[in-house]
Amino acid sequence: MSETQSTNVTWHHGQVTRAEREKLLRQRGVTVWLTGLSGSGKSTLAVAAERALVSRGRLAYVLDGDNIRHGLNKSLGFGPADRTENIRRIGEVAKLFTDAGLIVFTSFISPYRADRDAVRVLMPTGDFVEVFVDASVVTCEGRDVKGLYRRARAGEIPEFTGISAPYEEPLCPELVLDTNRQSVAESVEAILRYLEDKGYLAS
């Protein structure tokens, strides 16, 4: 599905450089890729981190898994091939946002290491920060207000990550957030501290 179908196309460079955009925004563009089980806290943390950065005068944006499937990826299902294509497409979008100088938070289960690694390779070094939002299935089920885990265990939702489909934990993420024990505030602070320490937030 990801094979190139278009022919006779050429990449066009603009007259404004990435460095100029980043100087204007006083920040370095980066994709903060939150990955973890459904209910681990990815969306909650992404939204809270976005709010915290904007409150500090930074430009951030959340690309949320459910929201993307309402539009860009509404034609995709949840089988392995469609999951891979879902992540490939959002990786391309995140790359563009990052090049524009934004701090992008992506909130996707993205269960396969190979798919996440493919997004990392797609971007220049330093543009992709993998954050493992670590929570046990028990913890996630306890937070499941939509009843998805209950329906998955009843066989009503096929290929549900963590129940009937695999989740491959990151091997070397830049950051691990243990949301079994860490509060939202503590996790967000860890994300912001990482961004500051690594120079993504200019003074």
Backbone as JSON Lines, residues from 0, in Angstrom:
{"i":0,"aa":"M","n":[0.82,-1.21,0.0],"ca":[0.0,0.0,0.0],"c":[0.86,1.26,0.0]}
{"i":1,"aa":"S","n":[2.09,1.14,0.51],"ca":[2.97,2.31,0.59],"c":[3.86,2.48,-0.63]}
{"i":2,"aa":"E","n":[3.71,1.6,-1.63],"ca":[4.53,1.72,-2.83],"c":[4.15,2.97,-3.61]}
{"i":3,"aa":"T","n":[5.14,3.61,-4.2],"ca":[4.9,4.84,-4.95],"c":[4.13,4.55,-6.22]}
{"i":4,"aa":"Q","n":[3.01,5.24,-6.4],"ca":[2.18,5.1,-7.59],"c":[2.35,6.3,-8.53]}
{"i":5,"aa":"S","n":[2.68,7.45,-7.94],"ca":[2.82,8.66,-8.75],"c":[4.12,8.64,-9.54]}
{"i":6,"aa":"T","n":[4.09,9.19,-10.73],"ca":[5.29,9.3,-11.55],"c":[5.45,10.74,-11.99]}
{"i":7,"aa":"N","n":[6.65,11.07,-12.45],"ca":[6.94,12.42,-12.93],"c":[6.67,13.5,-11.88]}
{"i":8,"aa":"V","n":[7.06,13.2,-10.65],"ca":[6.9,14.19,-9.57],"c":[8.28,14.59,-9.06]}
{"i":9,"aa":"T","n":[8.4,15.85,-8.68],"ca":[9.67,16.39,-8.2],"c":[9.44,17.14,-6.9]}
{"i":10,"aa":"W","n":[10.34,16.94,-5.95],"ca":[10.24,17.67,-4.68],"c":[10.63,19.12,-4.91]}
{"i":11,"aa":"H","n":[9.8,20.06,-4.45],"ca":[10.06,21.48,-4.62],"c":[10.47,22.1,-3.29]}
{"i":12,"aa":"H","n":[11.58,22.78,-3.28],"ca":[12.06,23.46,-2.09],"c":[11.52,24.89,-2.06]}
{"i":13,"aa":"G","n":[11.12,25.32,-0.85],"ca":[10.63,26.68,-0.68],"c":[11.76,27.67,-0.49]}
{"i":14,"aa":"Q","n":[11.41,28.92,-0.25],"ca":[12.41,29.97,-0.05],"c":[12.64,30.27,1.42]}
{"i":15,"aa":"V","n":[11.88,29.62,2.3],"ca":[12.05,29.78,3.74],"c":[12.65,28.5,4.3]}
{"i":16,"aa":"T","n":[13.75,28.62,5.01],"ca":[14.42,27.42,5.54],"c":[13.81,27.0,6.87]}
{"i":17,"aa":"R","n":[14.08,25.78,7.21],"ca":[13.65,25.29,8.52],"c":[14.29,26.11,9.64]}
{"i":18,"aa":"A","n":[15.54,26.43,9.48],"ca":[16.23,27.22,10.5],"c":[15.55,28.58,10.72]}
{"i":19,"aa":"E","n":[15.07,29.19,9.66],"ca":[14.36,30.46,9.78],"c":[13.05,30.29,10.56]}
{"i":20,"aa":"R","n":[12.34,29.21,10.27],"ca":[11.08,28.96,10.98],"c":[11.34,28.69,12.46]}
{"i":21,"aa":"E","n":[12.39,27.93,12.75],"ca":[12.69,27.61,14.14],"c":[13.16,28.84,14.91]}
{"i":22,"aa":"K","n":[13.88,29.71,14.23],"ca":[14.31,30.96,14.88],"c":[13.09,31.81,15.21]}
{"i":23,"aa":"L","n":[12.14,31.86,14.29],"ca":[10.92,32.63,14.51],"c":[10.13,32.08,15.7]}
{"i":24,"aa":"L","n":[10.1,30.76,15.83],"ca":[9.32,30.12,16.89],"c":[10.09,29.96,18.2]}
{"i":25,"aa":"R","n":[11.41,30.16,18.15],"ca":[12.27,29.97,19.32],"c":[12.2,28.53,19.86]}
{"i":26,"aa":"Q","n":[12.23,27.58,18.96],"ca":[12.21,26.18,19.35],"c":[12.69,25.33,18.18]}
{"i":27,"aa":"R","n":[13.07,24.08,18.49],"ca":[13.43,23.12,17.46],"c":[12.25,22.19,17.2]}
{"i":28,"aa":"G","n":[11.96,21.98,15.94],"ca":[10.9,21.04,15.61],"c":[11.27,19.63,16.03]}
{"i":29,"aa":"V","n":[10.27,18.89,16.52],"ca":[10.51,17.52,16.96],"c":[9.19,16.77,17.01]}
{"i":30,"aa":"T","n":[9.26,15.49,16.74],"ca":[8.1,14.61,16.92],"c":[8.31,13.79,18.18]}
{"i":31,"aa":"V","n":[7.41,13.95,19.13],"ca":[7.42,13.17,20.36],"c":[6.4,12.06,20.18]}
{"i":32,"aa":"W","n":[6.89,10.86,19.94],"ca":[6.03,9.73,19.56],"c":[5.66,8.92,20.8]}
{"i":33,"aa":"L","n":[4.43,9.12,21.28],"ca":[3.95,8.39,22.44],"c":[3.36,7.05,22.0]}
{"i":34,"aa":"T","n":[3.88,5.97,22.54],"ca":[3.4,4.64,22.19],"c":[3.1,3.85,23.46]}
{"i":35,"aa":"G","n":[2.07,3.03,23.39],"ca":[1.67,2.22,24.54],"c":[0.3,1.64,24.31]}
{"i":36,"aa":"L","n":[-0.13,0.81,25.24],"ca":[-1.43,0.16,25.12],"c":[-2.58,1.16,25.16]}
{"i":37,"aa":"S","n":[-3.73,0.74,24.66],"ca":[-4.93,1.54,24.81],"c":[-5.23,1.73,26.29]}
{"i":38,"aa":"G","n":[-5.39,2.98,26.71],"ca":[-5.64,3.27,28.11],"c":[-4.39,3.53,28.94]}
{"i":39,"aa":"S","n":[-3.23,3.51,28.3],"ca":[-1.98,3.74,29.05],"c":[-1.8,5.21,29.42]}
{"i":40,"aa":"G","n":[-2.48,6.1,28.69],"ca":[-2.39,7.53,29.01],"c":[-1.79,8.38,27.91]}
{"i":41,"aa":"K","n":[-1.62,7.82,26.73],"ca":[-0.97,8.54,25.64],"c":[-1.68,9.84,25.29]}
{"i":42,"aa":"S","n":[-2.95,9.77,25.01],"ca":[-3.71,10.96,24.6],"c":[-3.77,11.98,25.72]}
{"i":43,"aa":"T","n":[-3.99,11.5,26.94],"ca":[-4.05,12.4,28.1],"c":[-2.75,13.17,28.26]}
{"i":44,"aa":"L","n":[-1.63,12.47,28.14],"ca":[-0.33,13.11,28.29],"c":[-0.03,14.05,27.13]}
{"i":45,"aa":"A","n":[-0.39,13.64,25.91],"ca":[-0.14,14.49,24.74],"c":[-0.88,15.81,24.86]}
{"i":46,"aa":"V","n":[-2.15,15.75,25.22],"ca":[-2.97,16.95,25.35],"c":[-2.45,17.84,26.48]}
{"i":47,"aa":"A","n":[-2.07,17.23,27.6],"ca":[-1.56,18.01,28.74],"c":[-0.21,18.65,28.42]}
{"i":48,"aa":"A","n":[0.65,17.92,27.71],"ca":[1.96,18.47,27.35],"c":[1.8,19.61,26.34]}
{"i":49,"aa":"E","n":[0.89,19.43,25.39],"ca":[0.61,20.5,24.43],"c":[0.15,21.76,25.15]}
{"i":50,"aa":"R","n":[-0.78,21.59,26.09],"ca":[-1.29,22.73,26.86],"c":[-0.17,23.42,27.64]}
{"i":51,"aa":"A","n":[0.68,22.62,28.26],"ca":[1.78,23.18,29.05],"c":[2.74,23.97,28.19]}
{"i":52,"aa":"L","n":[3.06,23.47,27.0],"ca":[3.99,24.17,26.12],"c":[3.38,25.45,25.57]}
{"i":53,"aa":"V","n":[2.14,25.38,25.13],"ca":[1.48,26.58,24.6],"c":[1.38,27.64,25.69]}
{"i":54,"aa":"S","n":[1.13,27.23,26.92],"ca":[1.06,28.17,28.03],"c":[2.4,28.86,28.26]}
{"i":55,"aa":"R","n":[3.49,28.22,27.82],"ca":[4.83,28.79,27.94],"c":[5.25,29.53,26.67]}
{"i":56,"aa":"G","n":[4.33,29.72,25.75],"ca":[4.63,30.46,24.53],"c":[5.27,29.64,23.44]}
{"i":57,"aa":"R","n":[5.08,28.3,23.49],"ca":[5.64,27.41,22.46],"c":[4.53,26.93,21.54]}
{"i":58,"aa":"L","n":[4.9,26.54,20.33],"ca":[3.92,26.05,19.37],"c":[3.99,24.52,19.32]}
{"i":59,"aa":"A","n":[2.9,23.89,19.76],"ca":[2.83,22.43,19.81],"c":[1.51,21.99,19.21]}
{"i":60,"aa":"Y","n":[1.47,20.72,18.8],"ca":[0.24,20.2,18.19],"c":[0.17,18.7,18.42]}
{"i":61,"aa":"V","n":[-1.05,18.21,18.7],"ca":[-1.27,16.79,18.95],"c":[-1.89,16.14,17.71]}
{"i":62,"aa":"L","n":[-1.28,15.05,17.28],"ca":[-1.85,14.18,16.26],"c":[-2.34,12.93,17.0]}
{"i":63,"aa":"D","n":[-3.65,12.82,17.18],"ca":[-4.23,11.75,17.98],"c":[-4.74,10.61,17.11]}
{"i":64,"aa":"G","n":[-4.55,9.39,17.58],"ca":[-4.92,8.22,16.8],"c":[-6.37,8.19,16.38]}
{"i":65,"aa":"D","n":[-7.29,8.42,17.31],"ca":[-8.71,8.41,16.97],"c":[-9.05,9.54,16.01]}
{"i":66,"aa":"N","n":[-8.5,10.72,16.26],"ca":[-8.81,11.87,15.39],"c":[-8.35,11.64,13.95]}
{"i":67,"aa":"I","n":[-7.16,11.06,13.8],"ca":[-6.63,10.8,12.45],"c":[-7.52,9.8,11.71]}
{"i":68,"aa":"R","n":[-8.08,8.85,12.43],"ca":[-8.94,7.85,11.79],"c":[-10.33,8.41,11.45]}
{"i":69,"aa":"H","n":[-10.63,9.6,11.91],"ca":[-11.87,10.26,11.49],"c":[-11.73,10.88,10.1]}
{"i":70,"aa":"G","n":[-10.5,11.15,9.69],"ca":[-10.3,11.83,8.41],"c":[-9.27,11.17,7.54]}
{"i":71,"aa":"L","n":[-8.02,11.54,7.74],"ca":[-6.94,11.08,6.87],"c":[-6.93,9.56,6.68]}
{"i":72,"aa":"N","n":[-7.12,8.83,7.77],"ca":[-7.0,7.37,7.71],"c":[-8.32,6.66,7.96]}
{"i":73,"aa":"K","n":[-9.44,7.29,7.62],"ca":[-10.74,6.67,7.9],"c":[-10.99,5.42,7.06]}
{"i":74,"aa":"S","n":[-10.22,5.24,6.0],"ca":[-10.41,4.07,5.14],"c":[-9.65,2.84,5.66]}
{"i":75,"aa":"L","n":[-8.86,3.01,6.72],"ca":[-8.02,1.91,7.21],"c":[-8.69,1.16,8.37]}
{"i":76,"aa":"G","n":[-8.47,-0.15,8.41],"ca":[-8.96,-0.97,9.5],"c":[-7.88,-1.18,10.54]}
{"i":77,"aa":"F","n":[-7.96,-2.33,11.25],"ca":[-7.03,-2.59,12.34],"c":[-6.23,-3.88,12.16]}
{"i":78,"aa":"G","n":[-6.25,-4.43,10.96],"ca":[-5.39,-5.57,10.68],"c":[-3.94,-5.13,10.58]}
{"i":79,"aa":"P","n":[-3.0,-6.07,10.58],"ca":[-1.57,-5.72,10.55],"c":[-1.18,-4.79,9.4]}
{"i":80,"aa":"A","n":[-1.66,-5.05,8.19],"ca":[-1.28,-4.22,7.04],"c":[-1.82,-2.81,7.19]}
{"i":81,"aa":"D","n":[-3.06,-2.69,7.64],"ca":[-3.65,-1.37,7.81],"c":[-3.01,-0.6,8.97]}
{"i":82,"aa":"R","n":[-2.64,-1.3,10.02],"ca":[-1.94,-0.65,11.13],"c":[-0.6,-0.07,10.64]}
{"i":83,"aa":"T","n":[0.09,-0.84,9.84],"ca":[1.38,-0.37,9.3],"c":[1.18,0.85,8.41]}
{"i":84,"aa":"E","n":[0.18,0.82,7.55],"ca":[-0.09,1.96,6.68],"c":[-0.54,3.18,7.49]}
{"i":85,"aa":"N","n":[-1.3,2.96,8.54],"ca":[-1.73,4.04,9.43],"c":[-0.52,4.78,9.99]}
{"i":86,"aa":"I","n":[0.45,4.02,10.47],"ca":[1.64,4.62,11.07],"c":[2.53,5.26,10.0]}
{"i":87,"aa":"R","n":[2.61,4.64,8.84],"ca":[3.42,5.23,7.76],"c":[2.88,6.61,7.39]}
{"i":88,"aa":"R","n":[1.57,6.7,7.22],"ca":[0.97,7.98,6.84],"c":[1.18,9.04,7.91]}
{"i":89,"aa":"I","n":[0.94,8.68,9.15],"ca":[1.07,9.68,10.21],"c":[2.54,10.07,10.39]}
{"i":90,"aa":"G","n":[3.45,9.13,10.11],"ca":[4.87,9.48,10.16],"c":[5.21,10.54,9.14]}
{"i":91,"aa":"E","n":[4.64,10.44,7.95],"ca":[4.88,11.45,6.92],"c":[4.3,12.8,7.33]}
{"i":92,"aa":"V","n":[3.11,12.79,7.94],"ca":[2.5,14.04,8.4],"c":[3.34,14.66,9.52]}
{"i":93,"aa":"A","n":[3.76,13.83,10.47],"ca":[4.56,14.32,11.58],"c":[5.88,14.9,11.09]}
{"i":94,"aa":"K","n":[6.45,14.3,10.07],"ca":[7.7,14.81,9.5],"c":[7.5,16.22,8.96]}
{"i":95,"aa":"L","n":[6.39,16.45,8.27],"ca":[6.11,17.78,7.72],"c":[5.91,18.81,8.84]}
{"i":96,"aa":"F","n":[5.15,18.43,9.86],"ca":[4.92,19.33,10.98],"c":[6.23,19.67,11.68]}
{"i":97,"aa":"T","n":[7.08,18.66,11.83],"ca":[8.38,18.86,12.49],"c":[9.26,19.8,11.66]}
{"i":98,"aa":"D","n":[9.25,19.62,10.35],"ca":[10.01,20.49,9.47],"c":[9.5,21.93,9.55]}
{"i":99,"aa":"A","n":[8.2,22.08,9.85],"ca":[7.62,23.42,9.99],"c":[8.03,24.08,11.31]}
{"i":100,"aa":"G","n":[8.69,23.32,12.18],"ca":[9.2,23.87,13.44],"c":[8.32,23.61,14.64]}
{"i":101,"aa":"L","n":[7.27,22.81,14.48],"ca":[6.38,22.52,15.59],"c":[6.93,21.41,16.48]}
{"i":102,"aa":"I","n":[6.49,21.41,17.72],"ca":[6.7,20.29,18.62],"c":[5.44,19.44,18.5]}
{"i":103,"aa":"V","n":[5.58,18.27,17.88],"ca":[4.44,17.43,17.54],"c":[4.36,16.26,18.51]}
{"i":104,"aa":"F","n":[3.19,16.08,19.1],"ca":[2.94,14.91,19.94],"c":[2.04,13.95,19.16]}
{"i":105,"aa":"T","n":[2.48,12.72,18.97],"ca":[1.63,11.73,18.33],"c":[1.17,10.74,19.38]}
{"i":106,"aa":"S","n":[-0.11,10.41,19.33],"ca":[-0.7,9.52,20.31],"c":[-1.3,8.32,19.59]}
{"i":107,"aa":"F","n":[-0.47,7.29,19.38],"ca":[-0.87,6.1,18.65],"c":[-0.38,4.87,19.39]}
{"i":108,"aa":"I","n":[-1.18,3.83,19.43],"ca":[-0.7,2.58,20.02],"c":[0.56,2.15,19.3]}
{"i":109,"aa":"S","n":[0.54,2.22,17.97],"ca":[1.68,1.83,17.12],"c":[2.37,0.59,17.68]}
{"i":110,"aa":"P","n":[1.7,-0.56,17.6],"ca":[2.16,-1.75,18.33],"c":[3.42,-2.42,17.79]}
{"i":111,"aa":"Y","n":[3.8,-2.13,16.54],"ca":[4.91,-2.85,15.94],"c":[6.2,-2.02,15.94]}
{"i":112,"aa":"R","n":[7.28,-2.61,16.45],"ca":[8.56,-1.91,16.49],"c":[9.01,-1.49,15.1]}
{"i":113,"aa":"A","n":[8.82,-2.38,14.12],"ca":[9.3,-2.08,12.77],"c":[8.63,-0.82,12.22]}
{"i":114,"aa":"D","n":[7.36,-0.62,12.53],"ca":[6.65,0.57,12.04],"c":[7.19,1.83,12.7]}
{"i":115,"aa":"R","n":[7.41,1.76,14.01],"ca":[7.96,2.92,14.72],"c":[9.37,3.22,14.25]}
{"i":116,"aa":"D","n":[10.16,2.17,14.05],"ca":[11.53,2.36,13.57],"c":[11.55,2.96,12.17]}
{"i":117,"aa":"A","n":[10.55,2.61,11.36],"ca":[10.48,3.16,10.0],"c":[10.22,4.66,10.04]}
{"i":118,"aa":"V","n":[9.42,5.11,11.0],"ca":[9.19,6.55,11.15],"c":[10.47,7.24,11.61]}
{"i":119,"aa":"R","n":[11.19,6.6,12.53],"ca":[12.45,7.18,13.0],"c":[13.42,7.37,11.84]}
{"i":120,"aa":"V","n":[13.53,6.36,11.0],"ca":[14.45,6.42,9.86],"c":[14.02,7.5,8.87]}
{"i":121,"aa":"L","n":[12.73,7.74,8.79],"ca":[12.18,8.73,7.86],"c":[12.66,10.14,8.19]}
{"i":122,"aa":"M","n":[12.97,10.38,9.46],"ca":[13.28,11.73,9.92],"c":[14.77,11.92,10.16]}
{"i":123,"aa":"P","n":[15.24,13.17,10.07],"ca":[16.63,13.45,10.41],"c":[16.91,13.09,11.87]}
{"i":124,"aa":"T","n":[18.16,12.81,12.16],"ca":[18.56,12.47,13.53],"c":[18.14,13.56,14.51]}
{"i":125,"aa":"G","n":[17.5,13.16,15.59],"ca":[17.07,14.09,16.61],"c":[15.65,14.59,16.46]}
{"i":126,"aa":"D","n":[15.03,14.28,15.32],"ca":[13.65,14.76,15.08],"c":[12.6,13.82,15.64]}
{"i":127,"aa":"F","n":[12.99,12.61,16.02],"ca":[12.05,11.6,16.49],"c":[12.42,11.18,17.91]}
{"i":128,"aa":"V","n":[11.52,11.42,18.85],"ca":[11.73,11.05,20.24],"c":[10.65,10.04,20.62]}
{"i":129,"aa":"E","n":[11.08,8.8,20.86],"ca":[10.13,7.75,21.2],"c":[9.91,7.73,22.72]}
{"i":130,"aa":"V","n":[8.64,7.82,23.11],"ca":[8.28,7.81,24.52],"c":[7.37,6.61,24.78]}
{"i":131,"aa":"F","n":[7.84,5.68,25.59],"ca":[7.06,4.51,25.94],"c":[6.18,4.84,27.14]}
{"i":132,"aa":"V","n":[4.88,4.88,26.93],"ca":[3.93,5.12,28.01],"c":[3.58,3.75,28.57]}
{"i":133,"aa":"D","n":[4.26,3.4,29.63],"ca":[4.25,2.04,30.15],"c":[3.15,1.88,31.2]}
{"i":134,"aa":"A","n":[2.17,1.03,30.9],"ca":[1.12,0.7,31.85],"c":[0.7,-0.74,31.6]}
{"i":135,"aa":"S","n":[0.43,-1.47,32.66],"ca":[0.05,-2.86,32.53],"c":[-1.36,-2.98,31.95]}
{"i":136,"aa":"V","n":[-1.67,-4.15,31.42],"ca":[-3.02,-4.4,30.91],"c":[-4.04,-4.21,32.04]}
{"i":137,"aa":"V","n":[-3.7,-4.63,33.24],"ca":[-4.61,-4.48,34.38],"c":[-4.9,-3.01,34.63]}
{"i":138,"aa":"T","n":[-3.86,-2.18,34.61],"ca":[-4.04,-0.74,34.8],"c":[-4.9,-0.15,33.69]}
{"i":139,"aa":"C","n":[-4.61,-0.53,32.46],"ca":[-5.35,0.01,31.32],"c":[-6.81,-0.4,31.35]}
{"i":140,"aa":"E","n":[-7.07,-1.64,31.72],"ca":[-8.46,-2.09,31.83],"c":[-9.21,-1.32,32.9]}
{"i":141,"aa":"G","n":[-8.52,-0.98,33.97],"ca":[-9.16,-0.21,35.04],"c":[-9.53,1.2,34.63]}
{"i":142,"aa":"R","n":[-8.88,1.71,33.58],"ca":[-9.16,3.06,33.09],"c":[-10.12,3.06,31.89]}
{"i":143,"aa":"D","n":[-10.56,1.9,31.49],"ca":[-11.25,1.74,30.22],"c":[-12.71,2.18,30.29]}
{"i":144,"aa":"V","n":[-12.93,3.47,30.18],"ca":[-14.3,4.01,30.28],"c":[-15.15,3.64,29.07]}
{"i":145,"aa":"K","n":[-14.51,3.32,27.94],"ca":[-15.25,2.95,26.73],"c":[-15.65,1.48,26.71]}
{"i":146,"aa":"G","n":[-15.11,0.7,27.63],"ca":[-15.44,-0.72,27.66],"c":[-14.79,-1.53,26.56]}
{"i":147,"aa":"L","n":[-13.7,-1.03,26.0],"ca":[-13.07,-1.71,24.87],"c":[-12.44,-3.04,25.28]}
{"i":148,"aa":"Y","n":[-11.78,-3.07,26.44],"ca":[-11.15,-4.3,26.88],"c":[-12.21,-5.37,27.17]}
{"i":149,"aa":"R","n":[-13.3,-4.97,27.8],"ca":[-14.38,-5.92,28.08],"c":[-14.92,-6.51,26.78]}
{"i":150,"aa":"R","n":[-15.13,-5.65,25.79],"ca":[-15.63,-6.13,24.5],"c":[-14.6,-7.0,23.79]}
{"i":151,"aa":"A","n":[-13.31,-6.64,23.92],"ca":[-12.26,-7.44,23.29],"c":[-12.2,-8.83,23.91]}
{"i":152,"aa":"R","n":[-12.3,-8.9,25.24],"ca":[-12.25,-10.2,25.92],"c":[-13.48,-11.05,25.59]}
{"i":153,"aa":"A","n":[-14.57,-10.37,25.24],"ca":[-15.79,-11.09,24.85],"c":[-15.76,-11.5,23.38]}
{"i":154,"aa":"G","n":[-14.7,-11.12,22.68],"ca":[-14.57,-11.47,21.27],"c":[-15.31,-10.55,20.33]}
{"i":155,"aa":"E","n":[-15.77,-9.41,20.86],"ca":[-16.54,-8.47,20.04],"c":[-15.64,-7.55,19.22]}
{"i":156,"aa":"I","n":[-14.4,-7.36,19.66],"ca":[-13.44,-6.54,18.93],"c":[-12.25,-7.42,18.55]}
{"i":157,"aa":"P","n":[-12.14,-7.79,17.29],"ca":[-11.01,-8.64,16.88],"c":[-9.71,-7.84,16.81]}
{"i":158,"aa":"E","n":[-8.59,-8.53,16.96],"ca":[-7.26,-7.93,16.82],"c":[-7.1,-6.69,17.7]}
{"i":159,"aa":"F","n":[-7.45,-6.84,18.98],"ca":[-7.33,-5.74,19.94],"c":[-5.98,-5.86,20.64]}
{"i":160,"aa":"T","n":[-5.18,-4.82,20.52],"ca":[-3.81,-4.84,21.05],"c":[-3.8,-5.11,22.55]}
{"i":161,"aa":"G","n":[-2.97,-6.07,22.94],"ca":[-2.83,-6.43,24.34],"c":[-3.72,-7.58,24.76]}
{"i":162,"aa":"I","n":[-4.73,-7.87,23.95],"ca":[-5.64,-8.97,24.24],"c":[-5.55,-10.04,23.15]}
{"i":163,"aa":"S","n":[-5.91,-9.67,21.95],"ca":[-5.89,-10.63,20.84],"c":[-4.92,-10.24,19.73]}
{"i":164,"aa":"A","n":[-4.16,-9.2,19.95],"ca":[-3.12,-8.77,19.01],"c":[-1.91,-8.31,19.82]}
{"i":165,"aa":"P","n":[-0.72,-8.48,19.27],"ca":[0.49,-8.21,20.06],"c":[0.81,-6.72,20.19]}
{"i":166,"aa":"Y","n":[1.54,-6.4,21.27],"ca":[2.17,-5.09,21.4],"c":[3.65,-5.32,21.67]}
{"i":167,"aa":"E","n":[4.49,-4.74,20.82],"ca":[5.93,-4.9,20.95],"c":[6.52,-3.66,21.62]}
{"i":168,"aa":"E","n":[6.95,-3.82,22.86],"ca":[7.48,-2.69,23.62],"c":[8.76,-2.15,22.96]}
{"i":169,"aa":"P","n":[8.98,-0.84,23.06],"ca":[10.23,-0.27,22.54],"c":[11.44,-0.87,23.25]}
{"i":170,"aa":"L","n":[12.5,-1.08,22.5],"ca":[13.72,-1.63,23.09],"c":[14.61,-0.53,23.67]}
{"i":171,"aa":"C","n":[14.69,0.61,22.98],"ca":[15.56,1.7,23.44],"c":[14.86,3.06,23.27]}
{"i":172,"aa":"P","n":[13.75,3.27,23.96],"ca":[13.06,4.56,23.83],"c":[13.88,5.67,24.49]}
{"i":173,"aa":"E","n":[13.69,6.88,24.01],"ca":[14.37,8.02,24.63],"c":[13.84,8.29,26.04]}
{"i":174,"aa":"L","n":[12.58,7.93,26.26],"ca":[11.95,8.23,27.55],"c":[10.93,7.15,27.87]}
{"i":175,"aa":"V","n":[10.88,6.73,29.14],"ca":[9.86,5.8,29.61],"c":[9.06,6.48,30.71]}
{"i":176,"aa":"L","n":[7.74,6.46,30.56],"ca":[6.85,7.03,31.56],"c":[6.03,5.89,32.16]}
{"i":177,"aa":"D","n":[6.22,5.64,33.45],"ca":[5.51,4.56,34.12],"c":[4.2,5.11,34.67]}
{"i":178,"aa":"T","n":[3.15,5.04,33.86],"ca":[1.87,5.63,34.29],"c":[1.09,4.7,35.22]}
{"i":179,"aa":"N","n":[1.65,3.54,35.55],"ca":[1.09,2.76,36.65],"c":[1.22,3.53,37.95]}
{"i":180,"aa":"R","n":[2.32,4.29,38.06],"ca":[2.63,4.99,39.31],"c":[2.73,6.51,39.15]}
{"i":181,"aa":"Q","n":[3.2,6.97,38.0],"ca":[3.38,8.41,37.81],"c":[2.05,9.11,37.53]}
{"i":182,"aa":"S","n":[1.88,10.28,38.1],"ca":[0.7,11.08,37.81],"c":[0.86,11.75,36.45]}
{"i":183,"aa":"V","n":[-0.24,12.31,35.94],"ca":[-0.17,13.04,34.68],"c":[0.82,14.19,34.8]}
{"i":184,"aa":"A","n":[0.74,14.94,35.88],"ca":[1.64,16.08,36.08],"c":[3.1,15.65,36.09]}
{"i":185,"aa":"E","n":[3.4,14.54,36.77],"ca":[4.78,14.06,36.84],"c":[5.27,13.61,35.46]}
{"i":186,"aa":"S","n":[4.41,12.96,34.71],"ca":[4.79,12.49,33.38],"c":[5.01,13.64,32.42]}
{"i":187,"aa":"V","n":[4.12,14.64,32.47],"ca":[4.28,15.82,31.62],"c":[5.57,16.56,31.97]}
{"i":188,"aa":"E","n":[5.84,16.67,33.24],"ca":[7.07,17.35,33.66],"c":[8.3,16.62,33.13]}
{"i":189,"aa":"A","n":[8.25,15.3,33.1],"ca":[9.38,14.52,32.57],"c":[9.56,14.78,31.08]}
{"i":190,"aa":"I","n":[8.47,14.9,30.34],"ca":[8.56,15.21,28.91],"c":[9.16,16.59,28.7]}
{"i":191,"aa":"L","n":[8.66,17.58,29.42],"ca":[9.16,18.95,29.25],"c":[10.62,19.06,29.66]}
{"i":192,"aa":"R","n":[10.99,18.35,30.71],"ca":[12.38,18.38,31.16],"c":[13.29,17.79,30.09]}
{"i":193,"aa":"Y","n":[12.85,16.7,29.46],"ca":[13.63,16.1,28.38],"c":[13.81,17.09,27.23]}
{"i":194,"aa":"L","n":[12.73,17.74,26.82],"ca":[12.81,18.7,25.72],"c":[13.74,19.86,26.06]}
{"i":195,"aa":"E","n":[13.7,20.32,27.29],"ca":[14.59,21.41,27.71],"c":[16.04,20.95,27.74]}
{"i":196,"aa":"D","n":[16.27,19.79,28.34],"ca":[17.64,19.29,28.47],"c":[18.3,19.03,27.11]}
{"i":197,"aa":"K","n":[17.49,18.63,26.12],"ca":[18.02,18.29,24.8],"c":[18.03,19.48,23.85]}
{"i":198,"aa":"G","n":[17.62,20.65,24.33],"ca":[17.75,21.86,23.52],"c":[16.64,22.13,22.53]}
{"i":199,"aa":"Y","n":[15.5,21.47,22.69],"ca":[14.39,21.73,21.77],"c":[13.68,23.05,22.1]}
{"i":200,"aa":"L","n":[13.84,23.52,23.31],"ca":[13.22,24.77,23.73],"c":[14.3,25.81,23.91]}
{"i":201,"aa":"A","n":[14.41,26.72,22.94],"ca":[15.42,27.78,23.03],"c":[14.99,28.79,24.07]}
{"i":202,"aa":"S","n":[15.95,29.52,24.61],"ca":[15.64,30.52,25.64],"c":[15.02,31.76,25.02]}
